[in-house]
Structures are given as C-alpha cells and as structure tokens.
C-alpha cells in the first residue's frame, strides 16, 4: 500500500510504502472487540466495595428478647434485612483483568491500523517536531491538515516541544510508538503516524 507523506504545513514530502500485512488487512470487529475489552478491563480500578455484616458499626448485643414479641427472632442489627445492616455478597475490591494471548493483541493492533488505513483516516507525516513549544503554532498546523480529534504516534522518542504544545489542545493525543494501542487508535477520528512510527510499528508487528 502506497501513501503520500506530508509535512506539518500540509506540503508534500514524498510517499511511503506501507506493509500490507500490517496496514492492508480486512478489519475484524470480533478481534478488535476482544482487544478493547481486554484493555478496558485492565484499566478498571476495581475499588468498588461494600461493608458486610462483620464490618458495619453496631453493637453485638441481642436487639430484643427471643420470645414473646410476636415478631421474628433476631440476634443482630447487622443482619442484611435491616436498614444500614451489612450487605450480603456485595462487590469487593478486585482486579478485572483477564488474559489475552499476545498473538491476539498483536493481531488486534494490525486490524486497528488497517481499519484506519482502509477508511482513509490514516495520515503519514515526515516528523512531529517543533522549534518552540507553541500551542498556537501546532493548532495552526493541525488546522491546515484538517485534523480535529486525532491520535498522533511518533517514533521511540517524542519531541519535547511538540508534546508540550499538544498537551494544551483538546482532542489531540500523542503517543510514542511503543504506546500504540487499539483503544486509543479507534477512539479518535484520525490517526497520524510519523515515518519513524511506521518503521517502528512494522518492525514490531511483522
């Protein structure tokens, strides 16, 4: 697959050949769903918690006599049937993470990249670097490229000035190539890769 390469000012900077085994696959929704679900499960805090009858603060004294009240027999205000009593089998802190084979994770990333390339939502730029950390300058460049909600993936190292400028623009995410993931790629309308990012991703996924 051949794609034009542009500079930040939207001028042409040549072309690049993208590997079909990484950018030319037919996207499969089931694989993308599995990988996104795996990612979000790992990100879930799992700090939900309720108090059981051993944890609520009440006296352990028998609340009323066993017989003669005309009501049910009870020994504790901590029972789940009472207001402010302990909760029976409620949520407790735990990890929501589950396993997913590495091959499926890699395949999911290939399908996410292929989905963007196939839909025409992939742009390759020469580099992601600025001389000064000026948000206004970067915003002007993105406007020239027609980019709004976008994920920009650079090579192994991020340009510090570019990263600082991008941090102030809503809807713009910036990642090094090692941080490329299915969820972030799919959640943004456009995907922008630098030439070094393309090289790093192809080396990682081939």
ABEGO torsion letter per residue (X at the ends): XBBBBBBAAGBBAEBBBBBAAAAABBBBAAAAAAAAAAAAAAABAGABBBBBAAABBBBABBABBABGAGBBBBABAABAABBGBBBBGBBBBBBABBBBBAAAAAAAAAAAAAAAAAAGABBBBABBBBABBBAAAAAAAAAAAGBBBBBBBBBABBBAAAAAAAAABBGBBBBBAAABBAAAAAABABBBBBAAAAAAAAAAAX
